[in-house]
Amino acid sequence: MSKKVRLRIPPSPTGLLHIGTVRTALYNYLFAQKMGGDLVLRIEDTDKARSTKEFEEDIVRGLQNLGLAGNEGVHVGGDFAPYRQSERTDIYQGYLKRLVEEDKAYFCACSKERLDEMRAEQMAKKQPTRYDGRCAQAQESSGVIRLRVPEDRGDISWKDVIRGETRIHAKEIDDFVIARSIDDPLYHLTVVADDHDMEISHVIRGEDHISNTPKQILLFEAFGWELPGFGHLPLILNQDKTKLSKRKNKVSMDDFLAEGYLPEALINFLALLGWNTPDEQELFSLEELVEKFSFEGVHKAGAVFDVKKLDWINGEYIKKMIETDVDRFYEMAKLFIIGKVEGEDEILIKKVLQDPDFAGRFKKLSEIPEGIQPLFADLPDYPLELIAKEKFKITPALLKRVLEKAIEKIETLEWEKGDSSKNQMISDAFVSIVTELDLKNGQVLWPIRVALSGLERSPNFATLAVYLGKEEVLKRLGVALEKAGN
């Protein structure tokens, strides 16, 4: 490779940080890191009508929090900031003037009405809809600016680092617009100028940009500039194989973080959306991703956004965090608990969240409030039908036998409220009732769990008992026994 590897992340601030933008940024980051290169952060804000400062701040903050913002931008007052196309207009003006002066671009004064009529006529004749070149020889000095596509230009091809040899017929491209006016450049002109000026060696982006690449190659050639390498990533798809959209799925990073997905789990998941290793490894640290990443492992077909897999990966990261950095896990989980759990007991909550047998079962931090609520809230008033579940053939008489036996077992045990080391002891005591009464697991463990929680869904019976404490366990078993006797 003759020049230093330099890649770029060029989001448009027309919406919140999109999960697809993060995946693209991640692949650029991994390749730049692996090759010892640079990663440039650039905001493409030429769409003045839709670009906002709020969206830009969300995008930059999100990428920085994920560690994917790159190592190059501009520095204002000591703070890192991205390059902004809106601050480079004078540079683009110079390039536009150069193209016009060299007769490689020209002004087009055709009205919208005239262009609409032209397209309608072409469609009626079943011809491709393309500009007919009326202004190509005019001497106008105002209007839009079109790039002059050489009539003798053959096929436009490039060796895509992901898709291999890719070819587009030049005759399919008309003299396309590169600026609304001399001081209002459009995307193709600005991105090519930026990539040249910033010495970008590789342009890695989504496959929806494939149609843009031949036009940008024509601009590079018009200026006589060296081409970067191009690579086009597979799209991220909904479950129904349509392009990922906010209408069918969450798409912004804010949504995923607000639901309790960990940043490192999201990075791991996104890395696998279109890439894998030969050994099918699924859990990676960022360092491992850098070491193992290659474009050879990137798929050509679209990658389905599998929420179940994301949940599994996030659950694995939660377990790992509890084992290696429980204080960080507690601080993160606490944000989801404050104001959502009745009778908050910080000491007990911290014990709960340090218990891998309990907290390690959560797939998302947002599940924690509902999961621990039964440990702190008053016992809800539940119907007898819930505890004497028909599915398990639990009659009132059988229920009384089970509950009386459970009370008998608990009265013989001693444990400090919140002492998770006693979980197995309590579990063994309850499970032994199955054998002693010659019953099935569901006929014993279901009513005990419901008696302790008052809910159809809750933590397991032993965990509930550990954190409720002996006195509260006996009280709740007694309430259930009263229901069985009425």
C-alpha positions as CSV (number, residue, x, y, z in Angstrom):
1,M,0.0,0.0,0.0
2,S,1.7,3.2,-1.2
3,K,0.1,5.7,1.1
4,K,-1.1,5.8,4.7
5,V,-4.4,4.2,5.4
6,R,-6.9,7.0,6.1
7,L,-10.7,6.4,6.4
8,R,-13.6,8.6,7.3
9,I,-16.9,8.7,9.1
10,P,-19.1,11.2,7.3
11,P,-22.6,11.2,8.9
12,S,-25.3,13.7,7.9
13,P,-26.9,15.5,10.9
14,T,-30.4,15.0,9.6
15,G,-31.5,12.6,12.4
16,L,-30.3,10.9,15.5
17,L,-27.3,8.6,15.5
18,H,-28.5,5.6,13.4
19,I,-27.5,2.1,14.2
20,G,-26.4,1.7,10.5
21,T,-24.1,4.7,10.9
22,V,-22.5,3.0,14.0
23,R,-22.0,-0.3,12.1
24,T,-20.3,1.6,9.3
25,A,-18.2,3.6,11.7
26,L,-17.2,0.4,13.5
27,Y,-15.9,-1.3,10.4
28,N,-14.0,1.8,9.4
29,Y,-12.5,2.0,12.9
30,L,-11.5,-1.7,13.0
31,F,-9.7,-1.4,9.6
32,A,-8.0,1.8,10.5
33,Q,-6.8,0.4,13.8
34,K,-5.6,-2.8,12.3
35,M,-3.6,-1.0,9.6
36,G,-2.2,1.6,12.0
37,G,-4.1,4.3,10.1
38,D,-6.2,7.4,10.8
39,L,-10.0,7.8,11.1
40,V,-11.4,11.2,10.2
41,L,-14.7,12.4,11.6
42,R,-16.6,14.7,9.1
43,I,-20.1,16.1,9.3
44,E,-21.7,16.3,5.8
45,D,-24.2,19.1,6.4
46,T,-24.8,20.5,3.0
47,D,-28.5,19.6,3.4
48,K,-29.3,22.9,5.1
49,A,-33.0,22.3,5.3
50,R,-32.7,19.1,7.3
51,S,-29.4,19.4,9.2
52,T,-29.6,20.6,12.8
53,K,-27.0,21.3,15.5
54,E,-28.9,19.0,17.9
55,F,-28.6,16.0,15.5
56,E,-24.9,16.7,15.0
57,E,-24.3,16.8,18.8
58,D,-26.2,13.6,19.2
59,I,-24.1,11.9,16.5
60,V,-20.8,13.1,17.8
61,R,-21.5,12.4,21.4
62,G,-22.8,8.9,20.6
63,L,-19.7,8.0,18.5
64,Q,-17.4,9.4,21.2
65,N,-19.1,7.4,23.9
66,L,-18.7,4.3,21.8
67,G,-15.0,5.1,21.2
68,L,-15.6,5.3,17.4
69,A,-15.3,9.1,16.7
70,G,-11.9,8.7,15.2
71,N,-8.7,10.5,15.9
72,E,-8.9,13.4,13.5
73,G,-11.1,16.5,13.2
74,V,-10.7,20.1,14.2
75,H,-9.8,21.5,17.6
76,V,-11.8,24.5,18.8
77,G,-10.7,25.9,22.2
78,G,-9.1,22.6,23.1
79,D,-12.2,20.5,22.3
80,F,-12.3,17.9,19.6
81,A,-14.8,18.6,16.9
82,P,-15.5,17.1,13.4
83,Y,-14.7,18.7,10.1
84,R,-17.9,20.4,8.8
85,Q,-18.7,20.8,5.1
86,S,-20.7,23.9,5.9
87,E,-17.3,25.5,6.9
88,R,-15.6,24.6,3.6
89,T,-17.8,26.4,1.1
90,D,-15.1,28.6,-0.2
91,I,-13.0,25.6,-1.0
92,Y,-15.8,24.0,-3.0
93,Q,-16.3,27.2,-4.9
94,G,-12.7,27.1,-6.0
95,Y,-13.1,23.6,-7.3
96,L,-16.4,24.4,-9.1
97,K,-14.8,27.4,-10.8
98,R,-11.9,25.2,-11.9
99,L,-14.2,22.6,-13.5
100,V,-16.2,25.3,-15.3
101,E,-13.1,27.1,-16.5
102,E,-11.7,23.8,-17.8
103,D,-15.0,23.1,-19.6
104,K,-15.4,19.9,-17.5
105,A,-18.6,21.4,-16.1
106,Y,-21.2,23.9,-17.2
107,F,-24.1,26.0,-16.0
108,C,-27.6,24.8,-16.9
109,A,-30.5,27.3,-16.9
110,C,-33.2,24.8,-17.7
111,S,-36.4,25.4,-15.6
112,K,-38.0,22.7,-13.6
113,E,-41.0,22.8,-16.0
114,R,-38.7,22.2,-19.0
115,L,-37.0,19.3,-17.3
116,D,-40.3,17.7,-16.3
117,E,-41.6,18.0,-19.9
118,M,-38.3,16.4,-21.2
119,R,-38.6,13.5,-18.8
120,A,-42.3,12.9,-19.6
121,E,-41.5,12.8,-23.3
122,Q,-38.6,10.4,-22.7
123,M,-40.8,8.1,-20.6
124,A,-43.5,8.2,-23.3
125,K,-40.9,7.0,-25.8
126,K,-39.7,4.4,-23.3
127,Q,-36.3,6.0,-23.2
128,P,-34.0,6.4,-20.2
129,T,-34.8,9.6,-18.3
130,R,-31.7,11.7,-18.6
131,Y,-30.7,15.3,-19.2
132,D,-30.6,16.0,-23.0
133,G,-27.6,18.3,-22.9
134,R,-29.5,21.4,-24.1
135,C,-27.2,23.8,-22.1
136,A,-24.0,21.8,-22.7
137,Q,-22.7,24.4,-25.1
138,A,-24.4,27.5,-23.7
139,Q,-22.4,30.4,-22.2
140,E,-24.6,30.8,-19.1
141,S,-23.0,32.0,-15.8
142,S,-25.9,31.1,-13.5
143,G,-28.2,28.2,-12.7
144,V,-27.2,24.7,-11.6
145,I,-23.8,23.3,-12.5
146,R,-23.6,19.9,-14.3
147,L,-20.5,17.8,-14.7
148,R,-19.8,17.0,-18.3
149,V,-19.6,13.2,-18.7
150,P,-17.2,12.4,-21.6
151,E,-19.1,11.0,-24.5
152,D,-16.4,8.5,-25.2
153,R,-16.1,7.3,-21.6
154,G,-16.2,3.6,-21.5
155,D,-17.5,1.5,-18.6
156,I,-16.7,2.7,-15.1
157,S,-15.2,0.0,-13.0
158,W,-13.5,-0.4,-9.6
159,K,-12.2,-3.3,-7.5
160,D,-14.5,-3.2,-4.5
161,V,-12.7,-4.5,-1.4
162,I,-15.9,-6.4,-0.4
163,R,-17.6,-7.1,-3.7
164,G,-14.7,-7.5,-6.1
165,E,-14.8,-6.1,-9.6
166,T,-17.8,-3.9,-10.1
167,R,-18.8,-2.3,-13.4
168,I,-21.3,0.4,-14.4
169,H,-22.0,1.5,-18.0
170,A,-21.1,5.2,-18.4
171,K,-23.9,5.6,-20.9
172,E,-26.3,5.2,-18.0
173,I,-25.0,8.4,-16.4
174,D,-26.0,11.8,-17.8
175,D,-24.5,15.2,-17.1
176,F,-25.5,15.2,-13.4
177,V,-25.9,18.3,-11.2
178,I,-23.0,18.9,-8.8
179,A,-24.1,22.3,-7.4
180,R,-27.3,24.4,-7.2
181,S,-25.1,27.4,-7.8
182,I,-21.5,28.4,-7.6
183,D,-21.9,28.9,-3.8
184,D,-24.2,26.0,-3.1
185,P,-22.3,22.7,-3.9
186,L,-24.1,19.3,-3.7
187,Y,-23.1,16.0,-2.2
188,H,-21.1,14.5,-5.0
189,L,-18.8,17.5,-5.4
190,T,-18.3,18.0,-1.6
191,V,-17.6,14.4,-0.8
192,V,-15.0,14.0,-3.6
193,A,-13.3,17.3,-2.7
194,D,-13.2,16.3,1.0
195,D,-11.9,12.8,0.3
196,H,-9.1,14.2,-1.8
197,D,-8.1,17.1,0.5
198,M,-8.2,14.8,3.6
199,E,-6.1,12.2,1.7
200,I,-8.7,9.4,2.3
201,S,-7.3,6.1,1.1
202,H,-10.5,4.0,1.5
203,V,-14.1,4.9,1.2
204,I,-16.1,2.2,3.1
205,R,-19.8,2.7,3.2
206,G,-23.2,1.0,2.7
207,E,-24.2,-0.7,-0.5
208,D,-26.9,2.0,-1.0
209,H,-24.0,4.2,-2.1
210,I,-22.9,1.9,-5.0
211,S,-24.9,4.0,-7.5
212,N,-23.0,7.1,-6.2
213,T,-19.6,5.6,-6.8
214,P,-19.4,5.9,-10.6
215,K,-20.4,9.6,-10.5
216,Q,-17.7,10.2,-7.9
217,I,-15.1,8.4,-9.9
218,L,-16.0,10.7,-12.8
219,L,-15.4,13.7,-10.6
220,F,-12.0,12.3,-9.4
221,E,-11.1,11.8,-13.0
222,A,-12.2,15.3,-14.0
223,F,-9.9,16.8,-11.4
224,G,-7.1,14.4,-12.3
225,W,-7.0,13.0,-8.7
226,E,-6.0,9.6,-7.5
227,L,-8.9,7.3,-6.7
228,P,-9.4,5.9,-3.2
229,G,-10.3,2.3,-2.7
230,F,-14.0,1.6,-2.4
231,G,-15.9,-0.9,-0.4
232,H,-19.7,-1.3,0.0
233,L,-21.1,-3.0,3.1
234,P,-24.3,-5.1,3.1
235,L,-27.4,-3.4,4.2
236,I,-29.0,-4.1,7.7
237,L,-32.4,-5.6,7.2
238,N,-35.6,-6.1,9.2
239,Q,-36.7,-9.6,10.0
240,D,-38.8,-9.5,6.8
241,K,-35.6,-8.8,4.7
242,T,-36.6,-5.1,4.0
243,K,-34.2,-2.4,4.7
244,L,-33.9,-1.5,8.4
245,S,-36.3,1.4,9.1
246,K,-37.7,3.1,12.2
247,R,-41.2,2.2,11.0
248,K,-40.5,-1.5,11.8
249,N,-37.7,-1.3,14.3
250,K,-35.7,0.9,16.6
251,V,-32.9,2.5,14.6
252,S,-31.2,5.1,16.8
253,M,-28.5,4.4,19.3
254,D,-30.3,6.5,21.9
255,D,-33.3,4.0,21.8
256,F,-31.1,1.0,22.4
257,L,-29.1,2.6,25.2
258,A,-32.3,3.8,26.8
259,E,-33.6,0.2,26.8
260,G,-30.6,-1.0,28.7
261,Y,-28.3,-2.4,26.1
262,L,-24.6,-2.0,27.0
263,P,-22.4,-0.1,24.6
264,E,-19.8,-2.9,24.3
265,A,-22.6,-5.4,23.6
266,L,-24.0,-3.2,20.9
267,I,-20.5,-3.0,19.3
268,N,-20.1,-6.8,19.5
269,F,-23.5,-7.3,17.9
270,L,-23.0,-4.8,15.2
271,A,-19.7,-6.3,14.2
272,L,-21.5,-9.5,13.5
273,L,-24.1,-7.8,11.3
274,G,-22.4,-8.6,8.0
275,W,-19.1,-10.1,9.2
276,N,-17.9,-13.2,10.9
277,T,-14.7,-15.2,11.5
278,P,-14.1,-18.7,10.1
279,D,-14.3,-20.2,13.6
280,E,-17.8,-18.6,14.1
281,Q,-16.8,-16.9,17.4
282,E,-19.6,-14.6,18.6
283,L,-18.3,-12.8,21.7
284,F,-15.4,-10.3,21.2
285,S,-13.6,-7.6,23.0
286,L,-12.9,-4.5,20.9
287,E,-9.2,-5.5,20.9
288,E,-10.2,-9.0,19.5
289,L,-12.3,-7.4,16.8
290,V,-9.4,-5.2,15.7
291,E,-7.1,-8.3,15.6
292,K,-9.5,-10.5,13.6
293,F,-11.4,-8.1,11.4
294,S,-10.8,-8.2,7.6
295,F,-12.9,-7.2,4.6
296,E,-12.6,-10.8,3.4
297,G,-15.0,-11.8,6.2
298,V,-17.6,-9.2,5.3
299,H,-20.7,-10.7,3.6
300,K,-22.2,-9.4,0.4
301,A,-25.8,-10.3,1.3
302,G,-27.8,-8.1,3.7
303,A,-27.6,-8.8,7.4
304,V,-30.9,-9.4,9.3
305,F,-31.2,-7.5,12.6
306,D,-31.9,-10.3,15.0
307,V,-33.1,-8.8,18.3
308,K,-33.0,-12.2,20.0
309,K,-29.3,-12.5,19.3
310,L,-28.7,-8.9,20.5
311,D,-30.5,-9.8,23.7
312,W,-28.4,-12.9,24.2
313,I,-25.1,-11.0,23.6
314,N,-26.2,-8.2,25.9
315,G,-27.1,-10.8,28.6
316,E,-23.7,-12.3,28.3
317,Y,-22.1,-8.9,28.7
318,I,-24.2,-8.3,31.8
319,K,-23.0,-11.5,33.3
320,K,-19.4,-10.6,32.5
321,M,-19.7,-7.2,34.0
322,I,-21.2,-8.6,37.3
323,E,-18.2,-10.9,37.5
324,T,-15.5,-8.3,36.6
325,D,-16.8,-4.9,37.5
326,V,-19.9,-5.1,39.7
327,D,-19.6,-1.5,40.8
328,R,-19.9,-0.3,37.3
329,F,-22.9,-2.6,36.7
330,Y,-24.6,-1.2,39.8
331,E,-24.1,2.4,38.7
332,M,-25.5,1.7,35.3
333,A,-28.4,-0.4,36.6
334,K,-29.2,2.2,39.3
335,L,-30.2,4.7,36.5
336,F,-33.0,2.3,35.5
337,I,-34.2,1.6,39.1
338,I,-34.5,5.1,40.6
339,G,-38.1,6.0,41.0
340,K,-39.3,2.7,39.6
341,V,-39.0,0.4,42.6
342,E,-41.1,0.8,45.6
343,G,-39.4,0.9,49.0
344,E,-36.0,1.3,47.5
345,D,-33.4,-0.2,49.9
346,E,-30.0,0.7,48.4
347,I,-28.0,-1.8,50.4
348,L,-30.3,-4.7,49.5
349,I,-30.6,-3.6,45.9
350,K,-26.8,-3.6,45.6
351,K,-26.7,-7.1,47.1
352,V,-29.3,-8.2,44.5
353,L,-27.4,-6.8,41.6
354,Q,-24.2,-8.4,42.8
355,D,-25.8,-11.8,42.7
356,P,-25.0,-13.5,39.3
357,D,-27.7,-16.1,39.9
358,F,-30.2,-13.3,39.9
359,A,-29.0,-10.2,38.1
360,G,-27.2,-12.4,35.6
361,R,-30.6,-13.5,34.2
362,F,-31.4,-10.1,32.8
363,K,-31.0,-9.5,29.1
364,K,-31.4,-5.7,29.4
365,L,-31.0,-3.2,32.2
366,S,-34.5,-2.1,31.6
367,E,-35.8,-5.5,32.8
368,I,-34.3,-4.9,36.3
369,P,-37.1,-2.8,37.9
370,E,-39.8,-5.3,37.1
371,G,-37.5,-8.2,38.0
372,I,-36.6,-6.9,41.5
373,Q,-40.0,-5.2,42.3
374,P,-41.4,-8.4,44.1
375,L,-38.5,-8.1,46.5
376,F,-39.4,-4.7,47.7
377,A,-43.1,-4.1,47.0
378,D,-46.0,-5.3,49.2
379,L,-47.5,-8.6,48.3
380,P,-50.2,-8.0,45.7
381,D,-53.7,-9.5,46.2
382,Y,-53.7,-12.4,43.8
383,P,-56.6,-14.8,43.1
384,L,-56.5,-18.4,44.3
385,E,-56.7,-19.5,40.7
386,L,-53.2,-18.1,40.1
387,I,-51.5,-20.2,42.7
388,A,-53.7,-23.3,42.3
389,K,-52.9,-23.5,38.7
390,E,-55.1,-25.9,36.7
391,K,-52.3,-26.8,34.4
392,F,-50.5,-28.5,37.4
393,K,-53.7,-30.0,38.7
394,I,-53.3,-28.2,42.0
395,T,-56.4,-28.7,44.2
396,P,-57.0,-26.6,47.4
397,A,-56.2,-29.7,49.5
398,L,-52.9,-30.4,47.7
399,L,-52.0,-26.7,47.9
400,K,-52.5,-26.7,51.7
401,R,-50.2,-29.8,52.0
402,V,-47.5,-28.1,50.0
403,L,-47.7,-24.8,51.8
404,E,-47.8,-26.4,55.3
405,K,-44.7,-28.4,54.3
406,A,-43.0,-25.3,53.0
407,I,-43.7,-23.4,56.2
408,E,-42.3,-26.4,58.2
409,K,-39.1,-26.4,56.1
410,I,-38.5,-22.6,56.4
411,E,-39.0,-22.6,60.2
412,T,-36.0,-24.9,60.5
413,L,-33.7,-22.6,58.4
414,E,-31.8,-19.5,59.4
415,W,-30.3,-16.9,57.0
416,E,-29.6,-13.2,56.9
417,K,-31.7,-11.3,54.5
418,G,-29.8,-10.8,51.3
419,D,-27.3,-13.6,51.9
420,S,-27.1,-15.2,48.5
421,S,-24.8,-17.9,49.8
422,K,-27.9,-19.5,51.3
423,N,-29.7,-19.7,48.0
424,Q,-28.9,-23.4,47.5
425,M,-29.8,-24.3,51.0
426,I,-33.3,-22.8,50.6
427,S,-33.7,-24.3,47.1
428,D,-32.8,-27.7,48.4
429,A,-35.4,-27.4,51.2
430,F,-38.2,-26.5,48.8
431,V,-37.2,-29.1,46.2
432,S,-37.1,-31.8,48.8
433,I,-40.9,-31.4,49.2
434,V,-41.4,-32.8,45.7
435,T,-40.0,-36.2,46.8
436,E,-41.5,-36.2,50.3
437,L,-45.0,-35.6,49.1
438,D,-44.5,-37.6,45.9
439,L,-45.6,-34.7,43.6
440,K,-44.3,-33.1,40.4
441,N,-42.0,-30.1,40.4
442,G,-44.7,-27.8,39.1
443,Q,-47.2,-28.8,41.8
444,V,-44.7,-27.7,44.5
445,L,-42.4,-25.0,43.1
446,W,-45.1,-23.0,41.2
447,P,-47.3,-22.4,44.2
448,I,-44.3,-21.5,46.4
449,R,-43.0,-19.0,43.9
450,V,-46.5,-17.4,43.4
451,A,-47.0,-17.3,47.2
452,L,-43.8,-15.4,47.6
453,S,-44.3,-13.0,44.7
454,G,-48.0,-12.8,44.1
455,L,-47.2,-12.7,40.4
456,E,-47.3,-15.0,37.4
457,R,-43.8,-13.9,36.4
458,S,-41.1,-13.3,39.0
459,P,-37.6,-14.4,40.1
460,N,-37.3,-18.1,41.2
461,F,-38.5,-19.2,44.6
462,A,-35.1,-19.5,46.3
463,T,-33.9,-16.0,45.2
464,L,-37.2,-14.5,46.4
465,A,-36.8,-16.2,49.8
466,V,-33.1,-15.0,50.1
467,Y,-34.0,-11.4,49.6
468,L,-37.4,-11.3,51.3
469,G,-35.9,-12.7,54.5
470,K,-37.3,-15.5,56.7
471,E,-39.9,-13.4,58.5
472,E,-41.5,-12.1,55.2
473,V,-41.3,-15.6,53.6
474,L,-43.3,-17.1,56.5
475,K,-45.8,-14.2,56.3
476,R,-46.4,-14.7,52.6
477,L,-46.7,-18.5,52.8
478,G,-49.2,-17.9,55.6
479,V,-51.3,-15.6,53.3
480,A,-51.3,-18.3,50.6
481,L,-52.4,-20.9,53.2
482,E,-55.3,-18.7,54.2
483,K,-56.4,-18.5,50.5
484,A,-56.2,-22.3,50.2
485,G,-58.3,-22.8,53.3
486,N,-61.2,-20.5,52.2
